[in-house]
């Protein structure tokens, strides 16, 4: 299938890394391939948790062979300590992409919401609902981080850069 593109969406975190793989089959038609989350145990050393993220993400990539990866950009709130931990996990995620020669695109939360819901300030439940509807899923993806990762993949699939790369593959 010449116009096929598999996109791995990632919602980075230290405790939970949401992931979702969608395949764009024709133009703007998407189908879900697989999705889930990488969960690391609380109260364990950060290096161990980062290692779990690394190993699990490598396994996902080796199993599903995504063409491109889309990762949510860091969005700092009031808790900068959490932001630092997420940045460390994000660094591991970007390293895995580089080691597997997967191009990476980055999107802000408002960009993802705009692409999936049509409104950059959409609520989380609206994003989850649209992901479920757009992919005709039997139930909303759990946890929320997984739904966010799928939304990131869909956002990338709808971007001009991803569409042009798919055309170049023909």
Residue frames relative to the residue before (quaternion, step in Angstrom):
aa qw qx qy qz dx dy dz
X 1.0000 0.0000 0.0000 0.0000 0.00 0.00 0.00
X 0.3431 -0.7996 0.4591 0.1791 3.58 -0.26 1.26
X 0.7483 0.4099 -0.2171 0.4742 3.59 0.96 -0.79
X 0.4349 0.7095 -0.4507 0.3232 3.58 1.25 0.21
X 0.0711 0.7706 -0.6325 0.0333 3.54 -1.06 0.77
X 0.1966 -0.7628 0.6066 0.1074 3.56 -0.84 1.02
X 0.0958 -0.8005 0.5916 -0.0041 3.50 -0.80 1.11
X 0.2043 -0.7541 0.6166 0.0971 3.53 -0.88 1.05
X 0.1503 -0.7783 0.6069 0.0577 3.55 -0.65 1.17
X 0.0982 -0.8018 0.5892 0.0169 3.55 -0.98 0.89
X 0.1271 -0.7248 0.6726 0.0775 3.53 -1.03 0.94
X 0.2431 -0.8351 0.4737 0.1385 3.60 -0.07 1.26
X 0.1715 0.7471 -0.6328 0.1094 3.50 -1.26 0.63
X 0.4964 -0.6342 0.4846 0.3413 3.56 -1.22 0.22
X 0.7052 0.4291 -0.2595 0.5013 3.59 0.96 -0.81
X 0.7961 0.0305 0.0288 0.6037 3.56 0.96 -0.95
X 0.0953 -0.7375 0.6662 0.0574 3.53 -0.98 0.95
X 0.2242 -0.7656 0.5885 0.1311 3.56 -0.56 1.13
X 0.0101 0.7923 -0.6100 0.0054 3.56 -1.06 0.73
X 0.0504 0.7851 -0.6157 0.0441 3.51 -1.19 0.63
X 0.1634 -0.7767 0.6029 0.0805 3.54 -0.98 0.86
X 0.0279 -0.7672 0.6407 -0.0085 3.51 -0.89 1.06
X 0.2469 -0.7454 0.5998 0.1538 3.51 -1.22 0.51
X 0.2487 -0.7269 0.6187 0.1644 3.53 -0.88 0.98
X 0.1943 -0.8352 0.5100 0.0672 3.56 -0.52 1.20
X 0.7866 -0.0625 0.0574 0.6116 3.60 0.99 -0.73
X 0.8383 -0.0742 0.0317 0.5392 3.56 -0.59 1.09
X 0.7930 -0.2562 0.2227 0.5059 3.56 -0.50 -1.19
X 0.4450 0.6558 -0.4805 0.3757 3.58 1.10 0.66
X 0.0795 -0.8092 0.5821 -0.0053 3.55 -0.78 1.09
X 0.0631 -0.7642 0.6375 0.0755 3.52 -1.22 0.53
X 0.4817 -0.6684 0.4763 0.3072 3.57 -1.03 0.73
X 0.2521 -0.7490 0.5937 0.1519 3.57 -1.05 0.78
X 0.7367 -0.2593 0.2169 0.5856 3.57 0.76 -1.08
X 0.0407 0.7916 -0.6094 0.0195 3.54 -1.21 0.45
X 0.1825 0.7709 -0.5934 0.1426 3.53 -1.24 0.48
X 0.3924 -0.6885 0.5400 0.2835 3.53 -1.21 -0.55
X 0.3119 -0.6734 0.6346 0.2160 3.48 -1.31 0.52
X 0.0899 -0.8101 0.5793 0.0048 3.54 -0.58 1.18
X 0.1417 -0.7814 0.6019 0.0835 3.55 -0.90 0.92
X 0.5339 -0.6654 0.4148 0.3164 3.59 -0.98 0.78
X 0.4819 -0.6526 0.5108 0.2847 3.53 -1.01 0.92
X 0.8230 0.2635 -0.1989 0.4624 3.54 -1.29 0.40
X 0.5583 0.5233 -0.4441 0.4661 3.57 1.04 0.78
X 0.6697 -0.5206 0.3523 0.3955 3.54 -1.22 0.44
X 0.5820 -0.6111 0.4182 0.3360 3.55 -1.02 0.83
X 0.6484 0.5136 -0.3591 0.4322 3.67 0.80 -0.78
X 0.6319 0.5209 -0.3337 0.4669 3.61 1.03 -0.71
X 0.6592 0.5079 -0.3068 0.4618 3.57 0.94 -0.89
X 0.6477 0.5069 -0.3148 0.4738 3.59 0.98 -0.82
X 0.6240 0.5371 -0.3289 0.4626 3.57 1.07 -0.73
X 0.6360 0.5177 -0.3247 0.4712 3.59 1.01 -0.76
X 0.6307 0.5187 -0.3299 0.4737 3.58 0.98 -0.83
X 0.6508 0.5319 -0.3064 0.4468 3.56 0.89 -0.96
X 0.7072 0.4717 -0.2683 0.4531 3.59 0.72 -1.07
X 0.6896 0.4843 -0.2896 0.4540 3.58 0.87 -0.91
X 0.6599 0.4987 -0.3130 0.4668 3.57 0.96 -0.80
X 0.6017 0.5383 -0.3509 0.4743 3.61 1.06 -0.69
X 0.6520 0.5188 -0.3097 0.4581 3.59 0.93 -0.89
X 0.6444 0.5193 -0.3148 0.4648 3.60 0.94 -0.89
X 0.6792 0.4891 -0.2914 0.4631 3.58 0.86 -0.95
X 0.6790 0.4905 -0.2931 0.4609 3.58 0.92 -0.86
X 0.6663 0.4933 -0.3026 0.4702 3.59 1.14 -0.55
X 0.8206 0.2997 -0.1189 0.4718 3.60 0.83 -0.99
X 0.2573 -0.8278 0.4719 0.1608 3.62 1.27 -0.18
X 0.0465 0.8156 -0.5744 0.0527 3.61 0.55 1.10
X 0.4631 -0.6731 0.5085 0.2720 3.56 -1.19 0.63
X 0.8002 0.0408 0.0193 0.5981 3.55 1.06 -0.78
X 0.2534 -0.7488 0.5938 0.1501 3.53 -1.29 0.45
X 0.1168 -0.7580 0.6381 0.0689 3.54 -1.10 0.77
X 0.0798 -0.8101 0.5805 -0.0210 3.55 -0.77 1.10
X 0.4538 -0.6717 0.5078 0.2916 3.54 -0.99 0.79
X 0.4377 -0.6733 0.5336 0.2653 3.54 -0.99 0.89
X 0.5827 -0.5764 0.4344 0.3735 3.53 -1.20 0.53
X 0.0936 -0.7663 0.6353 0.0190 3.49 -1.03 0.90
X 0.1958 -0.8268 0.5178 0.0994 3.57 -0.07 1.28
X 0.1636 -0.7372 0.6486 0.0956 3.48 -1.06 0.90
X 0.7890 -0.2983 0.2136 0.4928 3.59 -1.03 -0.64
X 0.7047 0.4588 -0.2681 0.4702 3.60 1.09 -0.60
X 0.1532 -0.8299 0.5323 0.0662 3.58 -0.02 1.28
X 0.5488 0.5935 -0.4054 0.4269 3.62 1.16 -0.41
X 0.6482 0.4898 -0.3030 0.4982 3.57 0.98 -0.84
X 0.6279 0.5559 -0.3254 0.4369 3.57 1.01 -0.81
X 0.6401 0.5146 -0.3251 0.4687 3.58 1.01 -0.77
X 0.6561 0.5039 -0.3152 0.4650 3.61 0.92 -0.83
X 0.6446 0.5009 -0.3162 0.4832 3.58 1.00 -0.81
X 0.6276 0.5338 -0.3352 0.4570 3.60 1.01 -0.77
X 0.6363 0.5146 -0.3312 0.4697 3.59 1.01 -0.74
X 0.6546 0.4928 -0.3097 0.4825 3.59 0.95 -0.86
X 0.6356 0.5358 -0.3188 0.4553 3.55 1.00 -0.83
X 0.6180 0.5470 -0.3311 0.4574 3.57 1.06 -0.74
X 0.6427 0.5055 -0.3116 0.4840 3.57 1.01 -0.83
X 0.6419 0.5296 -0.3185 0.4540 3.60 0.96 -0.86
X 0.6712 0.4853 -0.2935 0.4773 3.59 0.92 -0.88
X 0.6110 0.5457 -0.3395 0.4621 3.58 1.10 -0.69
X 0.6434 0.5160 -0.3187 0.4672 3.58 0.93 -0.89
X 0.6408 0.5190 -0.3268 0.4618 3.60 0.93 -0.85
X 0.6645 0.5009 -0.3040 0.4638 3.57 0.87 -0.92
X 0.6732 0.5050 -0.3033 0.4470 3.60 0.87 -0.89
X 0.7242 0.3906 -0.2267 0.5211 3.58 1.15 -0.59
X 0.4352 -0.7361 0.4248 0.2972 3.59 1.33 0.23
X 0.3916 0.6985 -0.4891 0.3457 3.55 0.98 0.93
X 0.4084 -0.7022 0.5210 0.2621 3.61 -0.72 1.01
X 0.2015 -0.7900 0.5738 0.0782 3.56 -1.03 0.87
X 0.0959 -0.7428 0.6601 0.0576 3.54 -1.11 0.84
X 0.2067 -0.7840 0.5764 0.1020 3.55 -1.10 0.69
X 0.0741 -0.8022 0.5924 -0.0088 3.55 -1.01 0.91
X 0.4264 -0.6747 0.5378 0.2715 3.54 -1.12 0.71
X 0.6551 -0.5066 0.3689 0.4220 3.61 -1.17 0.38
X 0.6642 0.4860 -0.3427 0.4530 3.69 0.86 -0.73
X 0.6204 0.5363 -0.3480 0.4542 3.62 1.05 -0.66
X 0.6465 0.5136 -0.3101 0.4712 3.57 1.01 -0.86
X 0.6641 0.5047 -0.3006 0.4625 3.58 0.89 -0.93
X 0.6370 0.5276 -0.3224 0.4604 3.58 0.98 -0.85
X 0.6913 0.4938 -0.2804 0.4467 3.59 0.89 -0.95
X 0.7610 0.3990 -0.2063 0.4681 3.58 0.91 -0.89
X 0.7849 0.3026 -0.1485 0.5199 3.58 0.93 -0.91
X 0.4492 -0.6815 0.4604 0.3489 3.57 1.11 -0.64
X 0.7294 0.2969 -0.1901 0.5863 3.57 1.33 0.15
X 0.4138 -0.7728 0.4370 0.2016 3.57 -0.53 1.24
X 0.7212 0.3759 -0.2455 0.5275 3.58 1.24 -0.25
X 0.2264 0.8061 -0.5155 0.1824 3.58 1.18 0.55
X 0.4933 -0.6358 0.5111 0.3019 3.54 -1.24 0.56
X 0.6728 -0.5152 0.3565 0.3935 3.55 -1.24 0.54
X 0.6570 0.5185 -0.3247 0.4406 3.61 0.89 -0.85
X 0.6251 0.5342 -0.3402 0.4563 3.60 1.12 -0.63
X 0.6288 0.5231 -0.3222 0.4766 3.58 1.05 -0.78
X 0.6575 0.5100 -0.3056 0.4627 3.57 0.90 -0.93
X 0.6539 0.5200 -0.3061 0.4565 3.56 0.95 -0.90
X 0.6871 0.4806 -0.2893 0.4618 3.60 0.89 -0.91
X 0.6103 0.5333 -0.3513 0.4687 3.61 1.01 -0.75
X 0.6590 0.5161 -0.3001 0.4574 3.56 0.91 -0.95
X 0.6943 0.4752 -0.2672 0.4698 3.59 0.93 -0.91
X 0.6781 0.5192 -0.3035 0.4225 3.58 0.82 -1.00
X 0.7626 0.3381 -0.1828 0.5203 3.57 1.05 -0.77
X 0.3962 -0.7461 0.4592 0.2748 3.57 1.31 0.13
X 0.2119 0.8050 -0.5217 0.1865 3.57 0.98 0.88
X 0.5501 -0.6383 0.4222 0.3342 3.60 -1.04 0.67
X 0.7854 0.0180 0.0104 0.6186 3.58 1.21 -0.55
X 0.6109 -0.5398 0.4059 0.4130 3.59 -1.15 0.42
X 0.5031 -0.6541 0.4658 0.3195 3.61 -0.96 0.82
X 0.1337 -0.7735 0.6172 0.0544 3.56 -1.08 0.80
X 0.5573 -0.2216 -0.7986 0.0505 1.61 -1.93 1.55
X 0.7593 -0.3677 0.2683 0.4650 3.57 -1.32 -0.04
X 0.5906 0.5877 -0.3625 0.4176 3.60 1.10 -0.70
X 0.6274 0.5312 -0.3295 0.4643 3.58 1.10 -0.68
X 0.6446 0.5023 -0.3140 0.4833 3.58 0.96 -0.85
X 0.6335 0.5236 -0.3292 0.4649 3.58 1.01 -0.77
X 0.6485 0.5219 -0.3165 0.4549 3.60 0.97 -0.83
X 0.6402 0.5056 -0.3215 0.4809 3.58 1.00 -0.80
X 0.6330 0.5275 -0.3256 0.4637 3.58 1.01 -0.82
X 0.6306 0.5242 -0.3287 0.4686 3.60 1.02 -0.76
X 0.6452 0.5082 -0.3167 0.4744 3.59 0.98 -0.82
X 0.6550 0.5019 -0.3099 0.4723 3.60 0.96 -0.85
X 0.6074 0.5473 -0.3444 0.4613 3.58 1.01 -0.79
X 0.6829 0.4751 -0.2935 0.4709 3.57 0.85 -0.92
X 0.6441 0.5384 -0.3224 0.4374 3.57 0.96 -0.82
X 0.6966 0.4522 -0.2587 0.4934 3.57 1.17 -0.59
X 0.5455 0.6410 -0.3996 0.3631 3.59 1.22 -0.21
X 0.6160 -0.5765 0.3934 0.3653 3.55 -1.12 0.63
X 0.6381 0.5474 -0.3370 0.4237 3.60 0.94 -0.80
X 0.6665 0.4910 -0.3029 0.4723 3.57 0.94 -0.86
X 0.6450 0.5195 -0.3218 0.4589 3.58 0.98 -0.80
X 0.6653 0.4989 -0.3108 0.4603 3.60 0.92 -0.86
X 0.6418 0.5105 -0.3339 0.4648 3.62 0.98 -0.74
X 0.6317 0.5203 -0.3395 0.4637 3.60 1.03 -0.71
X 0.6397 0.5173 -0.3246 0.4666 3.59 0.99 -0.79
X 0.6412 0.5369 -0.3166 0.4476 3.59 1.01 -0.81
X 0.6403 0.5443 -0.3237 0.4347 3.60 1.13 -0.58
X 0.5238 0.6675 -0.4087 0.3363 3.61 1.17 -0.41
